[in-house]
Amino acid sequence: MGETTEDRSTAAPSGFPPGLHHAFLFGLFNALSYQIVLSSPIILYAKSLGASATVLGVIAGMMPFLVIFQIPAASYIPRIGFKRFVLGGWSIRVVFIFAMALLAWSEPLLDARNRLALLLFLLFGFNLSRGISSCAWLPWIAALVPAQFRGAYLTRDAFMNNLGSLGSFLFAAWVLGGQPRAGQFALLFLFSAVTGAISLAFLKRIPDAAVPDEPRGSRGSVPWLEMMRYAPFARLLRVVVGWSVAYGGVTAFTVAFLKSSAGMSEGKILLISAAMFLGGMASLWLLGSRFDRVGSKPVLAAACAGWVAVMTGWVALAGGLVQASVLNVLVLQALMGLLAAMVNMANARLAMAIAPAMARNHFLAIYSVVGNVTLGLSPIGWGILIDAYGLRAPQVLGVEWNRFTVFFAATAVAFGVMLALSRQLEEPKAATLEELLRELLIESPQRFWLRLWPR
């Protein structure tokens, strides 16, 4: 039987270096591990220990803020090498997760206040080791994967990460149940630690790559400001900042809306949130190998336009125009996962393409730090807006403009600004947005589904 077009879009390109499949398996088990420590489960555990809203905000913002340590850490990559640098940091992370499992089992020995203090200490160590060691990951992939296959790599990597995240959320929902106790959280953290340890076995098998020569001179002589002013890179940074501002509060405040306004339980919200990862997995089916043909710029533009439409859908739900049913929310969550994967892949691919090989470590460190620090500040700003608006809910043109309606409308505007910024990006070989839409809707095998659409 001959190979179909869809088969070719999902098969691994022959240009991948031997052994790269270990990177995909690492991504799978890494996602199974980190989602427990960096998302809803750790928030639920901290809340069970009596954490205030301020402490929960510190926990949520700790990961993106500590990425700032990539800036000084980038100078040490040539001395240590990509593989040793990442492996060292990830190994330390796993140790901290095992310690969290022991902490959860220490309920008979320590009161809640002391356990919360120790949890913050362990999370700081976890996120610090992650923030330092992650600066070598993107440069390692950029050096390992040929430029013409980076889009193919990123789509497959996103699929495996979303598959692992989906499994992690489903496992967490099953373990925690309705009223979780300390032992259930301990089991969850143990699962995170074990899957993290398994991910290290695959990380060790990823082929290493030579670190490109860096400009000579002391670490203090790195021209950070000049790098940020490099025109193509500066335009990308503006898009990254726009993305972080627009997306920064979406996940947290959609959950808050579902809990406070839609009245959904924690378990149902966790299961519904898992739909985001199904949407992220669909990015491989949607883009496949065509990502490298069309480039990052049209993918970003299409994703931004999609985000405007999705946030308009949330406005309709919050404003009472459409019922916040499970089906409607599932559709929006799946689309959010797909669009978030598209933006993250397009940004990462363009960053690797723009960063000059000689100073790639430092360029990609700036890219990560700018995006993550903004991502940490963004929810604070959106939270201030929501709290300042209060409980007002005037009716305008049949729409109830409550605090969540205002938030979703404001993020829709922010995504519109990001769409305008993405049109200014420099990518000489990129297709236009119109060409991408023609590829997806007319020329691709997915046009079959359009024939089924009611007319």
N, C-alpha and C positions, 0 to 999 in steps of 0.2 A: 504494500500500500504506500502511495507517495506521501511525502510530508506536506501537510497543509500550511497555509499562511500563519495560522494561530500556533501551530507547533513550532514554527521558526521563531515566532515572537517570544516564546517562553523557554526555548532551549538555551542552554548555556553557550555563549559565544566561544568559538574556538580560540579567540585571542586572549582569553583569561589565562593568567599564569598557572602552571600546575600547582595544585594544593590550595587554590583559593576557595574551594568548597568548604574548607575548614572555617573560613571567615563567616560563611552563612550559618553554619552550625553554632559557631560562637555567638552570633547575633541572636539565634533562637534561644539558647539557654541563658544568655545575658539578659534578655527581655523577661524571661520567666523569673529571673532573680530580682532585677532592679525595680520592677513595677510594684513589688511588695514594699520596698523601702522608700520609694520616691513618690508614691501616689496615695490613693484613698486609704489603703490598709494602715499605713503608718499614721495618717491623720486620725483614723478611727481609734487606733491604740492610744495615741496621745490624748485624745478626747476622753477615753475611758480612765485615764489617770488624772483627769481634772484640768487639762490644759485650757487656758483662756484663749480668746480669739487672737490676742497679741502673740501668744506662744505658737499657736497654729500658723499664724502668718510668718513667724520666724522660721518654722520648719519648712513651710512651702517655699520661702525665698532663699533658703540656705544653699540649695544646690546651684541655682543660676548665679548667685552672688559669688560663690567660691570659685567659679570658673575664672575669675579675674586672676587667679594665680597661674593661669596659662602664660601670661605675659612674661614673668621672670623665669618660668620653667622652660620656655622654648629654647633658651640659650644652652641648656644642658643636653638637649637631644643629640647633637653631634658627638658628644663624649660618651653617651650611654648606648645609643642606637634605638631605633623605633621599637623593636620587639621587646627588648629588655625594659624599656621605659614604661610601656603600656602594661606588660606582664607584672612588673613590680607594683604598680599602683592598683591594678585589679586584684592582685593577691592580698594586699593590705585591706582592700574593701571587704573581701570575703571574711577576713578575720573579724572585722567590726560587726558583720551581720551575725556570725556565730555568737558574738558577745551579746547582741540584742536578744537572741533566743534565750540565752542564759538569764538575761535581765528579766524577761517576761516570766520565767519560771521562779524568780526570786520573790514572788509575792508574799510568801510566809515570813521572809526575812526583812524586807524593806517596805516602808509605807509608800503610798502613791507619790508623794512629793519628792522623795529621794529617787524613786524609779524614774520620774519625769526628768529630774536633773541629770541623771546618768544617761537617759535616752538622748537628751540634747547633746551631751558630750560625745556619745557614740556616733550620732548623726553628723556632728561637726567633723569628726575624724574620717567617717565614710566619705562625706562630700569633699573634704579637703584632698584626700588621696585621689578621688575621682577628678577633681578640678585640675590637679597638677598633671596627672598621667594622661588625661584625655587629650592634651595638646599634641601628643604624638600620633594620635589615631588617624586624623584626616591626612596629614603629610605622609604617613605610612601608606595609606590606600592610594594617594595621588602618585606616589613613587612606584607602587606595585602594579597598578592597573593602567594599561595604556589609555590615553585620552579618548580614543574613539570607542572605548568600551566602558567608560565610567558610568554613563547613563544606564547601561544594561546591568552593571554591578549594583548601582543604587536602587533600581527597581526590585531586584531580587533580595537585596539586603532589607529593604523596607518591608517586603512580604514576610520574611522570616522574623523580623522584629515585631510586626503586628500579629503574626501567628503566636509568638511567644507571649506577647502582652495579652492577647485574648485568652490563652490558656491560664495565665497568671490571674486574671480577673475572675474567670470562672471558678478556679480553684479557691480563691479567696472568698468568693460568695458562698461556696459550698462549706468551707471550713468555719467561717464566722457565723453563718446562720442568722438567727434573730437577735439574741442577747449573748454576744460572745464573752467568754471568760479569759483569764490570763493564759491558761493552758492552750486555748485555741490560737491565741496570738503567738505563743511560743512555737507551736507546730507550724504556723505560717512563716515565721522568721527562719525556722530550721529548713523548711522547703526552699526559701530564698537562698540560704547559705549553701545548701547542697547543690542546687542548680547553678549557683555562682561558681562553686568549685568545679563542677563538670565543664562549665564554659572555659575555665582556665586550661583544661586538657586540650580543647580545640584551639584556643589562642596560641598555645605553644607550637602547634602544627602549621600555623599560617606562615608562608615563606617570608623571610625577612627581606628588607630592601636596603640598599646603600643610601646613606644620608647625603644629600647634595652638599657641596661645599658652601659654607656660609661666608659672608664678608668678614674679613679679618678685623680685629679690633676688640676692645673691651666690650663687655655686655652693656655698659652704660652708653656706648656710642651708637647703639642701634637707633636708626632714624625713624622712630615710631610715627611722629607727626607727618613726615614726608611720605611714609607708606600710606597713611590714611588719606593723604591728599592726592595720591595717584588716581587720575580721573576715572578709569573703569572700576577700580576698587571702591572709590568714594561713592559712585552711583550704586554699587551693590550694597554698601553699608547703609545707605539711605533706605533701600528696599528692606534690608534685614531689620532695621529699626522700626520701619513702618509695620512689618509683619509682627514683631514682638509687641508693639503697642496694641495693635488690633486684636491679636490672638491671646495676649497675656492673660486676660480675665475670662475668656470664653468658657473654658472647661469648668472652672470653679463656680462661675455664676449661673451657668446652665444647670449645674447640680443644685445650687441654692434655689433657683426658680422651681425645679421639679420637686424639691422638698417642701418649700414654704408655700408656694402658690398652687402647684399641681397636687400636693398632698401625697406624693409617692413615698413608699418605705425605702429604707437604706438598701435592703436586699434587691428590691426591684430597680433602684437607681444604678446599683453596681452592674446588674445584668444588662440594663439598657445601655449603660456606658460602654459595655463590651462591644456594642455594635460599631463603635468608632474603629475598632481594630479590624473588623470585617471590611469596612470601607477602605482602610489602609491597605489590606491585602489585595483589594480589587485594583490597586494602582498598577500591579504587574500585568493584569489582564488588559487594562486600558492602554497603558503605554508600551510595555514590552520593549522590544528592540527599537521601536520607532523613536524613543526618547533621544537617542544619539543622533538620529537623522534630523529631527526638527529643532533640537536645542532647548536650552532652559528658558529663554525669553518668552516664547509663546506659551509654554506650559505655565509659567508664572502668571501671565496675563489671563489665561483661561481659568486658572485656579482662583485668582482674585475676583473675577467676574462671578464665578460660582459662589464664593464666600458672600458677596453682596446679596445674591439670591437667597442663600441659606439663612443669613441673618434677618432678611426680610421675612422669611418663614417663621423665625422665632418671634419677630415683632407681631406677626399675626396670631401666634399662640398666646403670647403674653398680653396682647391687647384685646383678646376675647373674640377675634374674628374667626378663629378656627379652634376647635376643641383640642386640648392637650392630651390626646389619646395616646396609648402606648404605640400604636402603629405610626402615627404622625411623628412622634418623638424618635422612634427607631429610624425612620427614613432620614430625618435631619442629622441624627448622630452618625449614621453610616456615611452620609455625604461629607460631614465634617472630617471624619477619618480619612476619606479619600482625598479631600482637598488639602488637608494638613500634610499628608504624605507627599503630594505633588509639590507643595511649596518647599518643604524641607529638602526633597531630592533636588529640585531645580536650583535652590540656593547653594547647596553643597557642591553640586556639579560645576556651577559657574564660579564658585570660589576657588576650586581646584584648578580651573582653566585660567583664571585671571592671575592668580598668584605666581610670580616669577619663580622658577625652580631654585635659584640661588638663595632667595630669602623666603622660601615657601613656609617654613616653620613659623616665622614671625607673622607673616600675612594671615595665615590661617588661625593663629592665636588671637590676633586682633578681631578677625571675623567671629570667632566663637565668643570672645569676651563681650564685644559690643552687643551681639544678639542676646546673650544670656543675661547680662546685667539689665538690659532694657526689659527682658522677659520677667525678671524679678521685681522691677519697679512698677511695671504696668498694672498688675492686679491691685496694688496699693492705690494707684490713681483711680482706677475704675471703682474700687470699693469706696473711696472718698466721695465720688460722684453719686453712687447709689445711696450712701448714707445721707448725703446732703439733700438729695431729692426727697427723702423721707417717704411717708405714707400717702402722699398726694396721688390722686388718680382721676384727673379730669377726663371727660369724654370729648374727643374731637373727631368729627367725621366718623362716628361709630366705633372709634378705637379708644380703648381705655389706656391712657398714658400714665401707667404706674412706673415705679422705679426700674422694673425689669424691661418694660417696653422702651423706656428711654435708653437704657444700657444697650439693648440689642440694636436700636436705631443708630446710636452713636458708633457702635462697632461696624455697622454697615457702611457708615460714612468713612470710617478709618480704612476699611478695606478698599473703598473707592479711591481714596488718596494713594494707597499702595498700588492699585492698578495703574494710576497715572505715573507713579515713580518707576514701575516696572517697564513701562514703554520707553523710558530713557536709558535703559541698560545698553551696554555695548557688547554685542556678540555677533561678529561678522557673518558667520555661517548659519545663523539661526533662521528658521523659517518664520513666516508671519503668522499671526494668530489665525487669520483666515485660512492659511494652508493647513494649520494644525486641525482646525475644525473640519475642513474638507477631508483630511486624512481619517479623522475619527468617525465622522458621521456619514460619509459617502463612499470612500474608497476602501475602508477597512471591513473585515468580516462582521464587525458589530452592527453593520447596517441592517442585518437580519432583524434585529430587535426593533428597528424603526418601522419595519413593515407590520409589526404586530401592534404598533401604537394606534389607538382608536382615532378615526378621522371624522 
